[in-house]
């Protein structure tokens, strides 16, 4: 039988192994006497003792945690101190950087100001009037030296304001006002002193001074003598009685203006009907003028020669100006104008092409870069090329830009509002042209504006088939020219041919030949001959007239368009389209060839293609009533009723001839 193993006591080791007497057991190496339970203690006492030991242990751990908390607090304080130190250091560094940047910006600003002052001084050509020396008798009357100089200053400024030109003008100022009294302490000078020093050192200011004294003439009578002196020109004395002082001051101002700005003074004289004096100024100053003024003086001289009828001499002076300054653009403009007016329209077009090439008009940088990077030609100076190509929308935008920059008068020698009105009339915008005429400066007082208004209204009347009205207005223009011969140079020769057309179509052919002869050999007059011959039943001769116009200026669209329009009247659609295509190629932004091309296509039953042409034409003549009438008719043929009515409603709001308005009313009624 098997022997039973004795059971172990509490706290004993493995079964079968007797517990050592001292309570040690191999499986509890950490056991010690303190961990050994006293067998004499009760269970409650044992639990209490155990709790006490745990409390002691927890107390020690709590003390340890408190120490760790203190350590963490000290570390947090140290970190906060470090953060504050870093913040202060960062602030000081930012402040230092800000001060450095401020000093750098101040230095840059100072440099810019200084460079600006140097640049301004270098280019300074200001006329500076200093107070005059005057006799005590004048001072007692209130005419001290400052007052006399002030009168001269006013006269100079008035003459500058009356000089219509795009050229830069010298500033005219006094020497006793508008002085900035800001001192530079270390140098003990003012900003005004610095500016004056730089301008005297680097610039070319003209300082004007003088005197006003009382004298006796050879007969012992009291006279006054006004003497003006200036840097770079001789002193001059003007004498007269005390009552002549105002005139003497004006004469002195003109002398100063002529010496300081010979070209502008010449323009001033020319625009005030003193052309002989103007060209004399140009001749006297040409040799000694600064290089930038020489082309201007040649241009003035050339204009004088044109006024005497010497067109070739005028062109020669303009070409001399270009030789001196290849980018002297106004000379190209003047050459073109002479050539166009003397039957050399093809030559004018070629001159314009050279002008465009030299000015890079069609380059991307000219179109898109700002003026300060790619300087632009005065937009009004492209007018001749725009007229030859029939670029009316472009010309309208250029005139508006010129008036926006330089006021209602623009930069041409005549007010530009009438010129823009004529452009609008050529775009068949009768309402816009009339508004421009009515609001033009001098509409009821300036003979030029009045004559232009009559011409434009006559063109509109012809466009609408009101030939009697047109004839009456054109003969009024002739009467105005008879009263004001100076207007003859401002009225183009084509107006005579326009009068011939109006007279022929209104039943007054007796003056037609004389009027055509006055017009001369220009494209518009050959076209007018063709229209008149066609109206008179001389179709073969009319076609020869149109062919002569093409021969005269094969690069221009006008003759081709009129020929094509005449062919549509005769129902020769294919030949008409051929001429209208040629016109469109030479004047791609002209509405007339496109509109008449559309009419020819519609007559052939090609309504879809006709609509495309009308749509193109509307881009360049957006207020042409007849265009919208024909456009709507083509759309109706395509069954697009709503679109057709829309075009007709637009036509209703625009100017139409009596026949077109009747046709429009019928069309709208039939679509209802």
NORCORJO-V448429 format. One record per residue. N is the residue number from 1. SS is DSSP state (A for helix, B for strand, O for the rest). NEAR is the number of other C-alpha atoms within 12 Angstrom. Layout:
BEGIN
n: [N;N]
ss: [SS;SS]
near: [NEAR;NEAR]
END
This chain:
BEGIN
n: [1;2;3;4;5;6;7;8;9;10;11;12;13;14;15;16;17;18;19;20;21;22;23;24;25;26;27;28;29;30;31;32;33;34;35;36;37;38;39;40;41;42;43;44;45;46;47;48;49;50;51;52;53;54;55;56;57;58;59;60;61;62;63;64;65;66;67;68;69;70;71;72;73;74;75;76;77;78;79;80;81;82;83;84;85;86;87;88;89;90;91;92;93;94;95;96;97;98;99;100;101;102;103;104;105;106;107;108;109;110;111;112;113;114;115;116;117;118;119;120;121;122;123;124;125;126;127;128;129;130;131;132;133;134;135;136;137;138;139;140;141;142;143;144;145;146;147;148;149;150;151;152;153;154;155;156;157;158;159;160;161;162;163;164;165;166;167;168;169;170;171;172;173;174;175;176;177;178;179;180;181;182;183;184;185;186;187;188;189;190;191;192;193;194;195;196;197;198;199;200;201;202;203;204;205;206;207;208;209;210;211;212;213;214;215;216;217;218;219;220;221;222;223;224;225;226;227;228;229;230;231;232;233;234;235;236;237;238;239;240;241;242;243;244;245;246;247;248;249;250;251;252;253;254;255;256;257;258;259;260;261;262;263;264;265;266;267;268;269;270;271;272;273;274;275;276;277;278;279;280;281;282;283;284;285;286;287;288;289;290;291;292;293;294;295;296;297;298;299;300;301;302;303;304;305;306;307;308;309;310;311;312;313;314;315;316;317;318;319;320;321;322;323;324;325;326;327;328;329;330;331;332;333;334;335;336;337;338;339;340;341;342;343;344;345;346;347;348;349;350;351;352;353;354;355;356;357;358;359;360;361;362;363;364;365;366;367;368;369;370;371;372;373;374;375;376;377;378;379;380;381;382;383;384;385;386;387;388;389;390;391;392;393;394;395;396;397;398;399;400;401;402;403;404;405;406;407;408;409;410;411;412;413;414;415;416;417;418;419;420;421;422;423;424;425;426;427;428;429;430;431;432;433;434;435;436;437;438;439;440;441;442;443;444;445;446;447;448;449;450;451;452;453;454;455;456;457;458;459;460;461;462;463;464;465;466;467;468;469;470;471;472;473;474;475;476;477;478;479;480;481;482;483;484;485;486;487;488;489;490;491;492;493;494;495;496;497;498;499;500;501;502;503;504;505;506;507;508;509;510;511;512;513;514;515;516;517;518;519;520;521;522;523;524;525;526;527;528;529;530;531;532;533;534;535;536;537;538;539;540;541;542;543;544;545;546;547;548;549;550;551;552;553;554;555;556;557;558;559;560;561;562;563;564;565;566;567;568;569;570;571;572;573;574;575;576;577;578;579;580;581;582;583;584;585;586;587;588;589;590;591;592;593;594;595;596;597;598;599;600;601;602;603;604;605;606;607;608;609;610;611;612;613;614;615;616;617;618;619;620;621;622;623;624;625;626;627;628;629;630;631;632;633;634;635;636;637;638;639;640;641;642;643;644;645;646;647;648;649;650;651;652;653;654;655;656;657;658;659;660;661;662;663;664;665;666;667;668;669;670;671;672]
ss: [O;O;O;O;O;O;O;O;O;O;O;O;O;O;O;O;O;O;O;O;O;O;O;O;O;O;O;O;O;O;O;O;A;A;A;O;O;O;O;O;O;O;A;A;A;A;A;A;A;A;A;A;A;A;A;A;A;A;A;A;A;A;A;A;A;A;A;A;A;A;A;A;A;A;A;A;A;A;A;A;A;A;A;A;A;A;A;A;A;A;A;A;A;A;A;A;A;A;A;A;A;A;A;A;A;A;A;A;A;A;A;A;A;A;A;A;A;A;A;A;A;A;O;O;O;O;B;B;B;O;O;O;B;B;O;A;A;A;A;A;O;O;O;O;A;A;A;A;A;A;A;A;A;A;A;A;A;A;A;A;A;O;O;O;O;O;O;O;O;O;O;B;B;B;O;O;O;O;O;O;O;O;B;B;O;O;O;O;B;B;A;A;A;A;A;A;A;A;A;A;A;A;O;O;O;B;B;B;B;B;B;B;B;B;B;B;O;O;O;O;O;B;B;B;B;B;B;B;B;B;O;O;B;B;B;B;B;B;B;B;O;A;A;A;A;A;A;A;A;A;A;A;A;A;A;A;A;A;A;A;O;A;A;A;A;A;A;A;A;A;A;O;O;O;A;A;A;A;A;A;A;A;A;A;A;O;O;O;O;O;A;A;A;A;A;A;A;A;A;A;A;A;A;A;A;A;A;O;O;O;A;A;A;A;A;A;A;A;A;A;A;A;A;A;O;O;O;O;A;A;A;A;A;A;A;A;A;A;A;A;A;O;O;O;A;A;A;A;A;A;A;A;A;A;A;A;A;A;A;O;O;O;O;A;A;A;A;A;O;O;O;O;O;O;O;O;O;O;A;A;A;A;A;A;A;A;A;A;A;O;O;A;A;A;A;A;A;A;A;A;A;A;A;A;A;A;O;O;O;O;O;O;O;O;O;A;A;A;A;A;A;A;A;A;A;A;O;O;O;A;A;A;A;A;A;A;A;A;A;O;O;O;O;O;O;O;A;A;A;A;A;A;A;A;A;A;A;A;A;A;A;A;A;O;O;O;A;A;A;A;A;A;A;A;A;A;A;A;A;A;A;A;A;O;A;A;A;A;A;A;O;O;O;A;A;A;A;A;A;A;A;A;A;A;A;O;O;O;A;A;A;A;A;A;A;A;A;A;A;O;O;O;A;A;A;A;A;A;A;A;A;A;A;A;A;O;O;O;A;A;A;A;A;A;A;A;A;A;A;A;A;A;O;O;O;O;O;A;A;A;A;A;A;A;A;A;A;A;A;O;O;O;A;A;A;A;A;A;A;A;A;A;A;A;A;A;O;O;O;O;A;A;A;A;A;A;A;A;A;A;A;A;A;O;O;O;A;A;A;A;A;A;A;A;A;A;A;A;A;A;O;O;O;O;A;A;A;A;A;A;A;A;A;A;A;A;A;O;O;O;A;A;A;A;A;A;A;A;A;A;A;A;O;O;O;O;O;A;A;A;A;A;A;A;A;A;A;A;A;A;A;O]
near: [3;4;6;8;11;13;15;15;17;15;25;23;20;18;15;14;17;21;22;14;11;15;26;21;21;16;14;16;12;13;16;13;12;13;18;23;21;14;13;10;13;12;13;11;15;18;14;14;20;18;14;14;16;14;14;14;14;14;14;14;14;14;14;14;14;14;14;14;14;14;14;14;14;14;14;14;14;14;14;14;14;15;14;14;14;15;15;14;14;16;15;14;14;16;15;14;15;16;16;14;15;16;14;14;16;16;16;15;15;15;15;15;19;20;17;19;27;23;20;24;25;23;21;28;27;30;34;34;37;31;30;33;28;28;23;16;18;24;18;11;14;14;26;24;32;27;26;39;39;29;30;42;34;24;28;40;27;20;32;35;20;22;30;30;29;29;24;19;28;29;25;34;29;31;27;18;15;10;17;16;16;15;15;14;10;7;11;13;17;18;22;23;22;26;30;28;20;25;28;26;20;20;23;26;32;31;34;40;36;33;35;39;32;26;20;15;14;8;8;9;13;17;23;29;30;39;34;39;32;27;23;17;22;17;20;25;23;31;29;26;21;25;13;17;27;23;20;30;36;27;27;38;42;35;32;43;40;30;36;39;41;40;44;39;45;46;42;32;30;29;27;19;16;17;27;23;26;34;35;25;38;38;26;21;31;27;16;18;24;20;16;23;30;32;34;43;40;45;42;44;43;36;40;37;25;29;26;17;17;18;27;22;23;31;34;25;33;39;31;25;33;29;18;23;23;21;25;32;39;39;37;44;38;41;43;39;38;37;31;36;33;31;28;29;37;32;27;35;36;26;31;37;26;24;31;26;18;22;28;21;27;16;15;11;17;22;18;15;14;12;14;10;11;17;18;28;29;30;36;38;37;39;37;37;40;35;36;42;37;36;34;38;36;31;36;37;23;30;37;30;25;31;28;18;17;22;20;25;31;30;31;32;23;30;35;38;41;44;43;44;40;38;40;39;39;38;41;42;41;36;27;31;35;32;22;33;35;24;22;30;24;24;23;17;13;19;30;35;35;33;39;46;41;38;44;43;41;39;41;39;36;34;31;29;23;25;29;25;26;34;39;27;32;39;27;25;36;28;19;27;24;15;15;19;17;19;25;24;21;28;33;30;32;33;40;38;38;43;49;44;48;43;35;32;29;25;18;20;22;17;22;31;24;18;31;34;22;24;31;27;30;40;42;45;41;41;44;44;46;40;39;36;28;29;25;19;14;16;22;19;21;28;34;22;33;40;27;26;36;34;25;31;34;27;30;39;44;46;46;45;43;41;45;43;39;37;32;30;21;21;19;22;28;22;25;34;36;26;35;40;31;28;38;35;23;29;33;31;30;43;40;42;44;43;47;42;49;44;44;39;33;33;27;21;19;21;28;26;25;33;38;24;37;41;28;28;37;35;25;35;37;33;32;42;37;44;46;42;44;43;47;41;41;39;34;27;24;21;16;20;22;19;24;30;31;23;36;38;25;27;35;28;21;28;32;35;27;17;16;27;25;17;22;35;21;17;30;27;13;15;23;11]
END
